[in-house]
Amino acid sequence: MQKTKLSVCMIVKNEEQFIADCLKSVQPVADQIVVVDTGSTDQTVEIARSFGAEVHNFKWCDDFAAARNASIKYAKGDWIFWLDADERLEADSLKPLKQLLKPEKRPVAYLITIKNLLADGKTFKLSTGHRLFTNHKKLYFEGRVHEQIVYSLARNGGEERPSNIRLLHLGYGLGAEVQARKDQRNRELLLKMVEEQPNNAYAHYTLGQNYGLAGNHQKALKHYLIALEKQKFQKSLARQLLNNISEAYLKLGNFTEAKRFAEQSLKMSNQQIGAYYLQYKIAQAQDQISEAVQWLQRLREKNLAVSKGRLQIENDILLSDNDILFSMAELFLKLNELSKAESCLTEIIGHSDATNDLIKKMANLLIRYQAYELCLKLLQKHMNTTDVEILDLIGVVQIKQQNFIGAIQTYTQILQQQPNNFEVIKRLAGLFFKIGEKEKGESLLKILNDLNQFNQVSMQ
């Protein structure tokens, strides 16, 4: 039997930073790589050719669908897989993708999960897209921006199927300046699209998302509500629209409406993460701490199920478990439930290397809530207490506790490692004055003065 072949199709412009890793990720499954370039001035084209890609030029016309359609017209494979340069096919998706490449008589499109990495570098927004479809002459893209094949698939009696294939999208974590340029470009195209198709619910939905990312929540809400009025979305997208409306109301301080739409979303699916997160944020914003804990606990249960592959849901978010536990610890500190806060923080340490940054973050949280004993316990139990940064934190806590003798011992340890540390000498001097040992304090101030004079002479 003849092998079923796959064409990977891309459109690019100035993607030298990303395209090599993208092509590496798909090369093991690609029988053909088609790259349509819309005007690169960097090394994008040369890098693409080094991977054996066929490169074709396309004059940009403010229409992503037109560019995508130009790319798939060169496809010779039985199946087409499309992606962007800032996306990577996850390694454990290679085998499942190959297994889907079977002969089909009718148009077929598979939904692929896209893990969109957000700016914090830890949180993912999960979405889905019809990224793998049969090379059928009646399947084509529509939409100036956020282009889709789903409409032509539906018109031609095509079949949509789920899959467990995942793409990692780096685009939302590129930095504020790059993201702002992309958002502005997309906004202009979406405004044209809404003007041309005022009844297109998806255009209003994506324009609302664009305004939301830019922080213009009033305009985002306006377009979300238009989309809600006109939409005939599938369940997952309809649910995400309700979550977006809830989030916009939350950002605008209308907690009643935010809660109402989050509840509607949960009625559609109680197996999601997004609406639980919104309910947590709404409760937190209203200082309803016990309720916020309950929502966060439910959120964590769903988040763990998704991250471990026990639960799959389209159009959702995926949070760092450490971030959830850290937020939970802070809520327990607000409730003065120290043992529960300790349990959360201990679990975080069990998940990861106890780096100084992580321990400092925890210590500063505990100091903020005056949980000094717990802070010392954490620092002394889990870290190398000869480390200067950790010793400094221990000293700060001892001073907060007015344990000046203990603080003197701690800062003396630091001074032994860093004898010319101005700040440590100054702090030790102050501590000796506090306990009435004026002579030792003055001696340290003299050392400080001598160091100052030495440095001034050295600089001349």
Phi, psi and omega per residue, in radians:
M1 nan 2.399 -3.100
Q2 -1.203 2.434 -3.128
K3 -1.173 2.384 3.037
T4 -1.387 2.252 -3.011
K5 -1.865 2.701 -3.095
L6 -2.104 2.273 3.001
S7 -1.843 2.188 3.034
V8 -1.654 2.171 -3.064
C9 -2.103 2.343 -3.102
M10 -2.426 2.660 2.888
I11 -2.070 2.434 -3.008
V12 -2.491 2.757 2.925
K13 -2.760 2.095 3.101
N14 0.882 1.037 -3.087
E15 -2.019 0.490 -3.078
E16 -1.033 -0.453 -3.134
Q17 -1.197 -0.490 -2.954
F18 -2.061 -0.482 -2.848
I19 -1.146 -0.563 -3.108
A20 -1.087 -0.840 -3.136
D21 -1.142 -0.601 3.088
C22 -1.083 -0.882 -3.098
L23 -1.172 -0.602 3.057
K24 -1.031 -0.661 -3.053
S25 -1.233 -0.494 -3.092
V26 -1.811 -0.233 -3.065
Q27 -0.942 -0.672 -3.116
P28 -1.118 -0.346 -3.115
V29 -1.929 -0.175 -3.016
A30 -1.503 2.221 2.977
D31 -1.560 -0.393 3.124
Q32 -2.596 2.402 3.041
I33 -2.083 2.103 3.124
V34 -1.934 2.142 3.096
V35 -2.094 2.081 3.064
V36 -1.779 2.075 -3.078
D37 -1.744 2.298 -3.076
T38 -1.826 0.372 3.046
G39 2.191 0.654 -3.134
S40 -1.132 2.488 3.066
T41 -2.057 0.085 3.112
D42 -1.894 -2.636 -3.063
Q43 -1.626 0.239 -3.072
T44 -0.940 -0.880 -3.059
V45 -1.102 -0.764 -3.132
E46 -1.104 -0.722 3.130
I47 -1.122 -0.766 3.135
A48 -1.035 -0.777 -3.128
R49 -1.133 -0.543 3.138
S50 -1.156 -0.319 3.075
F51 -1.688 0.154 3.120
G52 1.434 0.292 -3.121
A53 -1.310 2.535 2.939
E54 -1.467 2.152 -3.092
V55 -1.903 2.248 3.112
H56 -2.198 2.578 3.136
N57 -1.660 2.598 3.127
F58 -2.507 2.259 3.113
K59 -1.376 2.067 -3.063
W60 -1.098 2.362 -3.073
C61 -2.346 0.524 -3.140
D62 0.998 0.705 -3.088
D63 -2.653 1.794 -3.118
F64 -1.146 -0.640 -3.138
A65 -1.076 -0.728 3.132
A66 -1.063 -0.731 3.126
A67 -1.179 -0.720 3.105
R68 -1.093 -0.744 -3.134
N69 -1.129 -0.582 3.066
A70 -1.119 -0.612 -3.116
S71 -1.254 -0.723 -3.047
I72 -1.338 -0.265 3.116
K73 -1.204 -0.349 3.105
Y74 -1.559 -0.089 -3.062
A75 -1.231 2.255 3.118
K76 -1.858 -0.177 -3.093
G77 -1.326 2.922 3.086
D78 -1.322 -0.462 3.135
W79 -2.189 2.658 3.094
I80 -2.110 2.304 3.035
F81 -2.120 2.140 -3.103
W82 -2.066 2.546 3.118
L83 -2.763 2.980 3.117
D84 -1.805 2.858 -3.061
A85 -1.118 -0.490 3.141
D86 -1.585 0.382 3.065
E87 -2.064 2.661 3.100
R88 -2.360 2.372 3.017
L89 -1.328 2.174 -3.117
E90 -1.157 2.485 -3.018
A91 -1.003 -0.654 -3.109
D92 -1.380 0.070 3.048
S93 -1.692 -0.149 -3.090
L94 -1.078 -0.883 -3.100
K95 -1.134 -0.836 3.106
P96 -1.033 -0.622 3.128
L97 -1.129 -0.807 3.121
K98 -0.987 -0.663 -3.089
Q99 -1.200 -0.362 3.136
L100 -1.455 -0.235 -3.029
L101 -1.416 1.315 -3.138
K102 -2.034 2.702 3.118
P103 -1.077 2.435 3.121
E104 -2.343 2.477 3.117
K105 -1.555 -0.517 -3.103
R106 -1.928 2.853 3.086
P107 -1.093 2.331 3.140
V108 -2.368 2.438 3.043
A109 -2.343 2.353 3.104
Y110 -1.743 2.407 3.030
L111 -1.418 2.205 3.138
I112 -1.909 2.379 3.070
T113 -1.396 2.295 3.131
I114 -1.995 2.092 3.109
K115 -1.636 1.767 -3.109
N116 -1.522 1.938 -3.141
L117 -1.298 2.177 -3.110
L118 -1.527 3.051 -2.972
A119 -1.075 -0.432 -3.129
D120 -1.293 -0.153 3.112
G121 1.311 0.099 -3.096
K122 -2.246 -0.553 -3.043
T123 -1.650 2.464 3.105
F124 -2.038 2.422 2.929
K125 -1.756 2.140 -3.097
L126 -1.618 2.256 3.053
S127 -2.369 3.032 3.097
T128 -2.278 2.715 3.099
G129 -2.661 2.677 3.108
H130 -1.446 1.327 -3.016
R131 -1.565 -0.319 -3.133
L132 -2.131 2.083 -3.115
F133 -2.598 2.796 -3.135
T134 -1.215 2.527 3.124
N135 -1.371 1.497 -3.047
H136 -2.043 2.323 -3.013
K137 -1.071 -0.369 -3.115
K138 -1.682 0.051 3.066
L139 -1.706 2.174 3.139
Y140 -2.682 2.900 -3.081
F141 -1.512 2.602 3.043
E142 -2.389 2.532 3.110
G143 1.980 2.177 3.130
R144 -0.973 -0.664 -3.124
V145 -2.504 2.713 -3.003
H146 0.920 0.892 -3.048
E147 -1.120 2.565 -3.038
Q148 -2.358 2.604 2.953
I149 -1.800 -0.070 -2.998
V150 -1.067 -0.560 -3.092
Y151 -1.207 -0.787 3.116
S152 -1.208 -0.547 3.076
L153 -1.075 -0.802 -3.117
A154 -1.164 -0.727 -3.099
R155 -1.118 -0.470 -3.059
N156 -1.836 0.380 3.069
G157 1.132 0.527 -3.123
G158 -1.331 2.935 -3.113
E159 -2.020 2.285 3.051
E160 -1.718 2.306 -3.129
R161 -2.233 2.594 3.056
P162 -1.371 2.864 3.034
S163 -2.637 2.935 3.055
N164 -1.898 0.466 3.113
I165 -1.490 2.444 -3.106
R166 -2.248 2.408 2.991
L167 -1.936 2.490 2.990
L168 -1.763 2.174 3.138
H169 -1.927 2.088 -3.093
L170 -1.575 -0.138 -2.916
G171 -0.970 -0.665 -3.075
Y172 -1.394 -0.056 3.115
G173 -1.924 0.446 -3.000
L174 -1.488 -0.121 -3.055
G175 1.878 2.648 -2.971
A176 -1.068 -0.748 -3.045
E177 -1.172 -0.827 3.139
V178 -1.110 -0.764 -3.124
Q179 -1.112 -0.697 -3.133
A180 -1.081 -0.690 3.121
R181 -1.139 -0.764 3.128
K182 -1.119 -0.735 -3.132
D183 -1.111 -0.719 3.140
Q184 -1.135 -0.760 3.093
R185 -1.033 -0.842 -3.125
N186 -1.133 -0.633 -3.127
R187 -1.096 -0.739 3.135
E188 -1.086 -0.721 3.124
L189 -1.198 -0.684 3.136
L190 -1.175 -0.650 3.089
L191 -1.105 -0.689 3.057
K192 -1.092 -0.742 -3.094
M193 -1.119 -0.746 3.117
V194 -1.153 -0.648 3.100
E195 -1.142 -0.724 -3.131
E196 -1.302 -0.571 -3.076
Q197 -2.309 1.270 -3.043
P198 -1.089 -0.337 -3.141
N199 -1.713 0.149 -3.135
N200 -1.433 1.792 -3.075
A201 -1.072 -0.669 -3.102
Y202 -1.170 -0.616 3.094
A203 -1.112 -0.750 3.100
H204 -1.144 -0.698 3.130
Y205 -1.057 -0.847 -3.102
T206 -1.248 -0.558 3.050
L207 -1.162 -0.691 3.062
G208 -1.042 -0.751 3.095
Q209 -1.052 -0.727 -3.130
N210 -1.086 -0.815 3.107
Y211 -1.109 -0.660 3.129
G212 -1.092 -0.755 3.112
L213 -1.088 -0.546 -3.137
A214 -1.461 -0.051 3.120
G215 1.502 0.130 3.118
N216 -1.665 1.407 -2.975
H217 -1.306 -0.443 3.101
Q218 -1.170 -0.805 3.110
K219 -1.201 -0.644 3.092
A220 -1.020 -0.824 -3.116
L221 -1.079 -0.710 3.130
K222 -0.969 -0.836 -3.085
H223 -1.336 -0.547 3.047
Y224 -1.085 -0.737 -3.103
L225 -1.203 -0.598 3.037
I226 -1.120 -0.776 3.117
A227 -1.051 -0.702 -3.139
L228 -1.088 -0.692 -3.131
E229 -1.188 -0.628 -3.006
K230 -1.755 -0.165 -2.913
Q231 -1.293 2.551 2.916
K232 -2.328 0.891 -3.040
F233 -1.315 2.771 2.934
Q234 -1.160 2.820 -2.993
K235 -0.928 -0.800 -3.056
S236 -1.130 -0.681 -3.140
L237 -1.305 -0.645 3.084
A238 -1.084 -0.708 3.109
R239 -1.131 -0.736 3.128
Q240 -1.137 -0.619 3.080
L241 -1.067 -0.767 3.104
L242 -1.072 -0.706 3.099
N243 -1.116 -0.709 3.135
N244 -1.137 -0.682 3.089
I245 -1.116 -0.775 3.110
S246 -1.024 -0.781 -3.125
E247 -1.120 -0.708 3.128
A248 -1.087 -0.784 3.095
Y249 -1.086 -0.692 3.108
L250 -1.061 -0.804 3.141
K251 -1.108 -0.523 -3.137
L252 -1.537 -0.008 3.069
G253 1.460 0.177 3.111
N254 -1.669 1.492 -3.012
F255 -1.242 -0.526 -3.139
T256 -1.100 -0.862 3.139
E257 -1.218 -0.633 3.103
A258 -1.030 -0.776 -3.129
K259 -1.177 -0.696 -3.107
R260 -1.056 -0.788 -3.108
F261 -1.291 -0.575 3.063
A262 -1.123 -0.681 3.103
E263 -1.134 -0.706 3.089
Q264 -1.059 -0.716 3.138
S265 -1.113 -0.746 3.139
L266 -1.152 -0.535 3.072
K267 -1.150 -0.575 3.096
M268 -1.249 -0.634 3.116
S269 -2.772 2.096 3.067
N270 -1.692 0.212 3.123
Q271 -1.822 0.247 -3.107
Q272 -1.688 3.063 3.064
I273 -1.844 -0.723 -2.958
G274 -0.949 -0.849 -3.074
A275 -1.224 -0.561 3.054
Y276 -1.134 -0.693 3.101
Y277 -1.086 -0.744 3.127
L278 -1.112 -0.751 3.120
Q279 -1.083 -0.676 3.071
Y280 -1.079 -0.821 -3.117
K281 -1.153 -0.640 3.120
I282 -1.141 -0.812 3.119
A283 -1.096 -0.735 3.140
Q284 -1.098 -0.736 -3.129
A285 -1.103 -0.475 3.140
Q286 -1.705 0.185 3.122
D287 1.051 0.546 3.074
Q288 -1.658 1.369 -2.898
I289 -1.186 -0.775 -3.132
S290 -1.073 -0.715 3.113
E291 -1.158 -0.693 3.119
A292 -1.054 -0.687 3.103
V293 -1.065 -0.779 -3.121
Q294 -1.067 -0.769 3.124
W295 -1.137 -0.686 -3.120
L296 -1.164 -0.635 3.106
Q297 -1.149 -0.717 3.094
R298 -1.159 -0.726 3.106
L299 -0.997 -0.800 -3.088
R300 -1.091 -0.684 3.128
E301 -1.021 -0.799 3.140
K302 -1.229 -0.687 -3.112
N303 -1.085 -0.744 3.112
L304 -1.132 -0.678 -3.140
A305 -1.104 -0.716 3.129
V306 -1.223 -0.796 -3.077
S307 -1.142 -0.489 3.130
K308 -1.645 0.068 3.064
G309 1.396 0.153 3.126
R310 -1.403 -0.308 -3.092
L311 -2.423 2.333 3.067
Q312 -2.134 2.289 3.103
I313 -2.517 2.434 -3.105
E314 -1.441 2.634 3.035
N315 0.914 1.298 -3.088
D316 -2.575 -2.967 3.056
I317 -2.130 2.792 3.066
L318 -2.366 2.080 -3.036
L319 -1.788 2.770 3.004
S320 -1.214 2.240 3.138
D321 -1.088 -0.612 3.093
N322 -1.083 -0.685 3.119
D323 -1.142 -0.694 3.102
I324 -1.086 -0.823 -3.135
L325 -1.102 -0.657 3.125
F326 -1.130 -0.770 3.101
S327 -1.096 -0.680 3.131
M328 -1.140 -0.727 3.114
A329 -1.040 -0.737 3.140
E330 -1.121 -0.700 3.101
L331 -1.104 -0.735 3.121
F332 -1.129 -0.612 3.073
L333 -1.129 -0.683 3.088
K334 -1.091 -0.580 3.124
L335 -1.510 0.008 -3.105
N336 1.068 0.548 3.079
E337 -1.748 1.375 -2.957
L338 -1.160 -0.632 -3.103
S339 -1.156 -0.624 3.115
K340 -1.246 -0.664 3.074
A341 -1.090 -0.759 3.124
E342 -1.063 -0.714 3.140
S343 -1.054 -0.751 3.126
C344 -1.111 -0.802 -3.093
L345 -1.182 -0.647 3.098
T346 -1.128 -0.652 3.119
E347 -1.148 -0.674 3.094
I348 -1.044 -0.802 -3.134
I349 -1.083 -0.630 3.098
G350 -1.156 -0.449 -3.130
H351 -1.364 -0.529 -2.888
S352 -2.453 2.925 3.020
D353 -1.106 2.345 -3.116
A354 -1.385 1.296 -3.120
T355 -1.232 2.767 3.106
N356 -1.004 -0.719 -3.117
D357 -1.070 -0.746 3.139
L358 -1.138 -0.806 -3.123
I359 -1.141 -0.691 3.110
K360 -1.090 -0.718 3.118
K361 -1.061 -0.786 3.122
M362 -1.129 -0.797 -3.110
A363 -1.072 -0.754 3.136
N364 -1.127 -0.616 3.058
L365 -1.084 -0.829 -3.108
L366 -1.165 -0.649 3.086
I367 -1.112 -0.721 -3.135
R368 -1.035 -0.606 -3.133
Y369 -1.736 0.272 3.062
Q370 0.996 0.522 3.087
A371 -1.579 1.151 -2.947
Y372 -1.196 -0.740 -3.130
E373 -1.090 -0.764 3.121
L374 -1.122 -0.664 3.130
C375 -1.090 -0.819 3.119
L376 -1.100 -0.703 3.129
K377 -1.051 -0.783 -3.136
L378 -1.108 -0.817 -3.090
L379 -1.130 -0.768 -3.052
Q380 -1.342 -0.498 -3.092
K381 -1.396 -0.683 -2.918
H382 -1.876 -0.085 -3.057
M383 -2.235 2.804 3.010
N384 -1.260 1.881 -3.014
T385 -1.405 0.179 2.951
T386 -1.627 -0.091 3.130
D387 -1.261 2.234 -3.029
V388 -1.053 -0.757 -3.122
E389 -1.087 -0.696 3.138
I390 -1.248 -0.719 3.080
L391 -1.035 -0.693 3.119
D392 -1.080 -0.742 3.097
L393 -1.102 -0.718 3.097
I394 -1.069 -0.748 3.103
G395 -1.063 -0.739 3.111
V396 -1.034 -0.793 -3.136
V397 -1.113 -0.747 3.139
Q398 -1.084 -0.658 3.089
I399 -1.151 -0.742 3.104
K400 -1.030 -0.619 3.128
Q401 -1.415 -0.049 -3.047
Q402 1.076 0.496 3.030
N403 -1.586 1.311 -2.992
F404 -1.233 -0.577 3.100
I405 -1.105 -0.806 3.107
G406 -1.068 -0.710 3.141
A407 -1.130 -0.670 3.105
I408 -1.080 -0.741 3.115
Q409 -1.089 -0.715 -3.119
T410 -1.160 -0.826 -3.100
Y411 -1.266 -0.423 3.028
T412 -1.155 -0.670 3.062
Q413 -1.045 -0.733 3.136
I414 -1.137 -0.741 -3.097
L415 -1.109 -0.560 3.089
Q416 -1.114 -0.560 3.122
Q417 -1.497 -0.540 -3.076
Q418 -2.318 1.313 -3.004
P419 -1.111 -0.304 -3.130
N420 -1.882 0.356 -3.126
N421 -1.353 1.819 -3.077
F422 -0.948 -0.838 -3.042
E423 -1.113 -0.671 -3.137
V424 -1.196 -0.744 3.112
I425 -1.069 -0.772 -3.136
K426 -1.081 -0.762 -3.118
R427 -1.159 -0.733 3.111
L428 -1.079 -0.730 3.112
A429 -1.022 -0.820 3.124
G430 -1.052 -0.678 -3.140
L431 -1.165 -0.713 3.113
F432 -1.121 -0.675 3.082
F433 -1.102 -0.658 -3.116
K434 -1.097 -0.622 -3.117
I435 -1.650 0.163 3.036
G436 1.497 0.138 3.111
E437 -1.635 1.268 -3.022
K438 -1.058 -0.667 -3.078
E439 -1.092 -0.758 3.130
K440 -1.175 -0.647 3.106
G441 -1.098 -0.782 -3.130
E442 -1.163 -0.624 3.113
S443 -1.075 -0.728 3.121
L444 -1.195 -0.657 3.103
L445 -1.116 -0.623 3.088
K446 -1.121 -0.735 3.092
I447 -1.051 -0.721 3.134
L448 -1.090 -0.760 3.131
N449 -1.122 -0.742 3.123
D450 -1.089 -0.719 3.118
L451 -1.110 -0.695 3.113
N452 -1.074 -0.814 -3.132
Q453 -1.108 -0.714 3.131
F454 -1.073 -0.754 -3.129
N455 -1.155 -0.651 3.132
Q456 -1.144 -0.714 3.121
V457 -1.145 -0.719 -3.119
S458 -1.100 -0.532 -3.081
M459 -1.447 -0.252 -3.100
Q460 -1.333 nan nan
